[in-house]
Amino acid sequence: MPGSVGFLPALLLAVSCESLRTLSLPKTTITEAQDSCRVAATLQPASDSEIRIEVWLPASGWNGKLLASGNGGWSGSIRPEALGAGVLRGYATAMTDTGHQGSSASFALGHPEKLTDFGYRAAHEMAVAAKAIVTAYYGRAPRLSYWNGCSAGGRQGLMEAQRFPEDFDGIIAGAPGLNWTGRAIQSMAIAQAVRQEEGSFLPPAKYAVLHQAVLEACDARDGVKDGVLEDPTRCRFDPKDLQCEGAEGPACLTAAQVEAARSIYSPGVHARTKQVVFPGYERGSELGWATMGGPRPFGIGVDFFKYVVFENPNWDYRSFHFDRDVDRAQKAAGTLNAMNPNLKAFLGRGGKLIQYHGWNDPQIAPGFSVAYYQSVLEALGGAGQVQGSARLFMVPGMAHCGGGEGASRFDMLSALERWVEKGEAPGRIAASRVRDGKEDRTRPLCPYPQVAVYQGTGSVDDAANFACQAP
């Protein structure tokens, strides 16, 4: 089958799964095709590229659509459970290893093409090849294509919307690592802050002390005392309120620990440019602080500086200098950051974007998502021009991509399907909290900047008693 994937014959007939082994696609080698049907392929769009993908094709009951799944961290794997979940919903599904194996960024050392694959090329090449494989198998192209990813997968989804607006009709970008460089810088700043001086380190027991103090100070401000801050940006709790008056004790913080906690809550600002490099973590996120402030620095951030910025596997985070190294980190921003607010091409062709983020996320600060969404509004003319096609849902109490104390179970894909296929914009999305295997709370998730407001009667654990309203 010569030529570009985009020039597949219009009348290509459906074929058997086994026969896909001989499918000829540009710079692509089909390595496996099994009945069920699972297709594995290796894509080589550049001289140093080796992008593995898998495409799973329902043998019956195909819904006519393609669903691609995103990755996590440094993203060197293909997850069968993600592919299988889509097949159970009737989708042909696809996923890539982003061009390397394993969870470290060591692949990038001396391999700029592989970093480009990870940054944006692998997801795009997968989308093109997957559509060609689907077309060859069923004899017709997918009528719609969706992306669903969280964390690194959320970043991939936004990168697709920004760079390759034709690839997908609908994109779910959860807790996106859209400012990959900023998050890495933040992780190093926190690692140093909790080791700034003798006694700065916050032991896990102090996370619970801080968290309880935050709830006591701010929980009731949203009208419901339920262990969750509906909008933590309204909370002004100062860790100094917990400073020990005498000797350190289990229920108080030393002066050094107070400063460490303040650092975690605070944005990072470049001294020369005055640019906000990263937002602080929100009040309410304390129970997850071991991610950035634990005994070892955040591995994803360390790898960024070792293998991408300094190209030195022996680089030590203790040598990190904020202002100097912020500038150095920018050399990778164009490849890794998905921060371009101009979504005009994607939205203009009818694309729909659902972005979501947990307010208690301790790995990717939720302020990254808020800042990006606001930049999109500014770039495209305000909420009136954007909310018909792109919406952000902030999830109270949710940690990174799920979990936490809030209602963090929801079905974003169904909401996206209704929006793309029926024109039903998501005014609220049902969410639930499950504890000990039982659902004990439901709440609506509201399009930002709206929040769920208790209407004054009925159980505070029943979503029916809440309305989405402007703050």
N, C-alpha and C positions, 0 to 999 in steps of 0.2 A: 504494500500500500504506500506508494511514493508520496512525497510532498508533506506539507504541514498537516498536523492533526486537524486543523480547522477546515481542511478540504476533503474530509471523508465523503465518499459517494452518498448522495442523498437517498438512494434506494437500496442501501446496504441491507442485506437480509439477515435475520437472526441466525446465530450459529450455536453449535454446542459449546459447552464450557471447555472441553478438552481441546477443541480446535483453536481456542484463543492462544494456545501456546505458539502458534505460527503467525499471530497477528503482527504486522509490521508497522511500527510507529517510529517516528524520527528520534534517534538517539535514545532508544528505549529497548530493553531486553526483557521479554516475558520469561520469568524464571520458573513459574509454577501456575497451573490452572487446574483446579479440582472441581469435581461435581459438587455442587451445593449452592453457589459456585464461588470459590476463592481464587483470586488471581493475584500473584505476586510479581512485581516488575521492578527493574532497576533503571533509573533515568540518569542520563549523563549529558546535561545541557551545556556543561563547560568541561574543560580539560581535566580539572581536578574534582569533578562532581561524581558522586555515587549515591544517588537518592533512591532509597528503597520505598516502595509504596505497596499497599495492598488494597484491592477492591473486592468487596463481597457483594454477590449478586443473588437475590432471592430466586430460587428455581421456579417459584410460583407466587402469585399474589403481589408482584411488584407494583408499587403505587405510582410508578412513572417518574420518581424523583430521586435525586442524589443528595446524600448527607455526608459531609466531610467532618471529621473530628479533629480537634486540636490537641496539642501536646502540653507538657508541663516541664518546668525547670529548663535545663539545657537540652531536653527533648530528643533523646536518642533512642526512641523505641516506638513500636506500633502496638497498640493495646487491643487484643482480641475482644475484650468485654465491651469496649466502645463500639467497635464494628458490629458485634453481635446485637447490641441493643438497638441499633438503627435498623438492622435486618428484621428484627421482631416487629418493628413498626412499619414494615413494608418497603423500606428504603433500600436502594443500592447504596453501599457505604464505602468510604475511602479514608485512608490515613497514611501519613508519611513519617519516616524516622528523621526527617529534616536534613538528611544527608550524612549522618554519622551514627555510630553505635555508642551506647553508654550515657551516663548522666553528668559527665564532666565536660568542661569547655576545653579540655586539652586538645581536642580535634582541631581547634582554630589556630594553634601554634604553627606558624609557617604555612598556613593553608587559607589564604584570604578568600578563595573561591568557596571553600566549605563554610566560612563564616557568612558569606553572601547567601548560600543555600539555606543556612539556618535562619538568617535574618528575614528573608522574604521569598527567595526563589523556589524553594522546595514546595511550599504550599501552592504556589501558582502552577508549577509544572505538574504537580499531582492533580490539580483541578482539570487541567487540559487533558492529561492522559486518562484520567478516570472517566471523563465524559466520552472519550473515544472508545474506551473499553466497553462502557455501558451501551453505547450506540452499536458497536459490533455484536454484542451479545443479544440484545433485544430487537435489533433492527430499527431502532428509533432513538433519538437523543432524549435525555431526561428533560421533561417539560419545565422543571424547576430545580434549582440547586441551592442547598443550604449549607451554612457553616455553623458549627457549634463547638466552642472552646472556652476554657477558663484558664486564667493565669497566663502562662506562655501562649496557650491556645487563644486566649482573649486578645493578646497582642497580635498573633497571627491573623485573627479575624479582622482587626482594625487595619492591619497592613494590607490585607486583601482589598478592603473597601477603598483604601487610599491609593494603592498602586495599580490594582487590577480590577477595576469596578465592574467588568463584564463577567467575572468568574462566578459570582454568586448572586442570587436574587434576594436572599435573606441571610443575615449574619447575627449570631449571638456571641457577644464578647463579654465574658464574665471575668471580673477582677483582673482586667488586662494589665500585663506588665508593659504597658505602652511606653513608659519612660524607663527603659532597661538600664540606661546609664545612671539615671537619677536614683533608682532603687539601689543599685550597687554602691553608689557613693553614700547613700543613707546608711546602708548596712555597715560600712566601715566607720562612719562617724559614730554610730551607736556602739559598735564594738570598742572603740576608744573611749567613749564617754563613760561606759560602765567599768572602765579600768583606768580612769583619769588619775586617780590617787588611791592611796590606801583606804579601803573601806567604801569605795564607790560602787562595787559590785552589788547588784540586787539579787539576793537569793530567791528562789521560787516562792517561798513562804510570804515574802513581802509583796509579790504580785497580788495575792489574795487580799492582803491588808489594803493595798492601794485601790483595788477594785471595789471593795466594800465601802471605802470612804467616798469614792466617786458616786456610787449608787445612793449613799446617804445624802450626798450634796445635791444630786441632780435628777435622780430617778423620777420624782414626782412632778417635775417641771412640764412634762408632756401631758399631764392630766391623769396618768395611770401609774401607780407604783407597782411595777411588775418585773423588776430586775433587768430591764432593758431601756436604753436611752433611744427614743425615737429619732432624735436629731442631736447627736453628741456635740455638734459645733456650738450649741447653745450653752454647753457646760463649761464653766470657768474654774473648776477645781484646781487648787494649787497644792502640789505635794508638800509644800512647806507647812501646811496645816497638820501634817503628821510628824514633824520633826521632833525628835526626842528632846525632852527638857533636861535630862541628865544622861545616865548611861544608856547605851543601846539596849532596846528590848524587842520582843517579838511583835509588838503592836505599834512600833514607831520607826522612823527612818533617821539615819544619821544625816548630818548636814551634807556629806558627800553623796549619800544616796538620794537626797532631795534634788541635788543638782543633776544627778544622772537621770532621774525620772523626768525632770524638766526638759532635759535634752531630748528624750524620746518623744515627748509631746510637741517639741518645737520644730518649726521648719528650718531647713538649712539655707542660708543666704550667702552668696558669693560676695566676699568683701569688696572686690574691685568693681564688679558690674552691678551689684545689688540685686542680681537675679535670684529668685527663689528656685533653688535647685531641686528641692523635694519638700513636700508638706510633712508636718509632724503626724505622729499616730494619734488617733482620737481617744478621748476619755471613754473608758469602757473596754478598751482592747487589752488591758493589763494582764489578763490570764494567759495571753499568748506571747508575752514578751520574751520568752526563752528563745523564740525564733531568731530574733536579732540580738538579744542581750544575754544569751546563755553562755555557758562555759567556753564554747568555741564560736568564732565569728561565722556569720551566715555564709555557707559554702558557695552559693550561687554568686554572691558578690565577690568573694575571694577569687573565685575562678575568673571572673571578668577582668580583674586587675592582673592576675598572674599571666593569663594566656592571651588576652586581647590587648590590654593597655600597655603593660610593661614587657610582655613576651618573655617572661622569666618565671619558670616553675618554682623558683626559690624565693619569690617575692614575699615579704613579710608585712602583714597588715599594720603592724606597729609603725612602719615607715610612712604610712599614709598621711599626706598633708592636704587638707581640704581644698584651699584655694588653688594650689599648684596642680593637684591631681584632678580637680574638676575640669580644668582646661585640657589636660591630657586625655581625659576620658571622652571628650567630644569627638575624637577622631573616629569613634565607632558609632556615634549617634545616628548618622545617616543610614547605616546598615541595620541597626538594631531597634531604634526608636520608632514607634508608630504614632507620631504626634502631629502629623499634618492635619489641620482642621478643615481643609477644603475637601469635603465629601460631595461636592456638587455633581461630579460625574456619576457616582454610585447612586445617589438619591435621585438624580435627574432621570435615570433610566428605570425608576420605579423600585430601586432597592430599599429594603427595610433593615434597620439596625436596632437591636435591643442590646444595650449595655447594662450590666448590673454589677454591684460591688457591695460587700458586707461592710457595714460601718465599723465592725470590730476586727477587721482584717489586720493581723499582726505581721503579714509578710509583704504585701503591697499596700501601702498607705491609701485609704479610700480617697483622700484628697487628690490623688493623681487622676482618678476618674472624673471627679467633679470639675477639676481645672480643665481637663480635655473637653468635656461636654460644653462647658461655658465658652471655650475657644471656638467650638463649632458654631454655637449660637452667634457669636460675634462675627465669625467669618461669613456666615450664610444669611445674616439679616435678622436674627432673633428667633424666639420660640415659635412665632407664627409661621416662619418659613421652614422650621426644622422638625417640629414635633409631629407633623403628619407623616414623617418618614424615619425619624430617629428619636429614641427615648432612652433615658437613663433611669434605672431603678436602684435606689440605695436600700439595702436590706438591714434593718435595725438588728443589732445583736449577733449578726452572722460573722463568722471568722473567715478564713481564706477558702473561697469556693464552696463553703458549706460549714455545717457544724456551728457551735457557739450556743448562746443562750436564747437567741431569737428564733422566729419562724423561718427556717432556712431550707425547707423542702418545697420545691415549686417546679412547674413544667413550663419553662420558657419556650421550648420548641413548639408546643401547641399554640401558645400565644403568638409566636412568630408566623406559624402556618395560617392562623385566622387573619392576621394582618396582611400577609402577602396574597393569600388566595381569596379572601372574602372582603378585604378592605376594612376589617374591624380593628381599629387601633386600640392597643391595650390601655384602657383607662385605669384598671387595677388588675393585679395578678394574684391569684389565691396562693397563699403560703401556709405551711403548717410546721409545728414543732413536734418531734417525736422523742419521747423519753421512755427508756425501758421497754421499747418495742410498741409503745402506745402513743397515739396522737393526743396531746394534752392542750394544744393551743392552735388556733388559726388566726391569721391576720392578713389584711390586704397589703400588697406591695404597691406603692404609688409612684407614678412618674415624677421624677425630680423636676422642680423643687417641692412638690406636694408631699405631705406626710399623712399618715393614718391618724385620725383624730377620733377619740372615744366620744360617742354621742350621748353619754350620760346615763344610760340604762342598760341592763342586761350584763351578762358575763363579760369580763375583760379578756377572756380567752376565746371569744367567739367573734370571728371576722365580721359577722353580720351587724355587729354593734359599732363598727368603725366606718368612717367615710374619709376619702382622700380629699384633703383641703390644702390650700396654700398656707404656708406657715404664717 
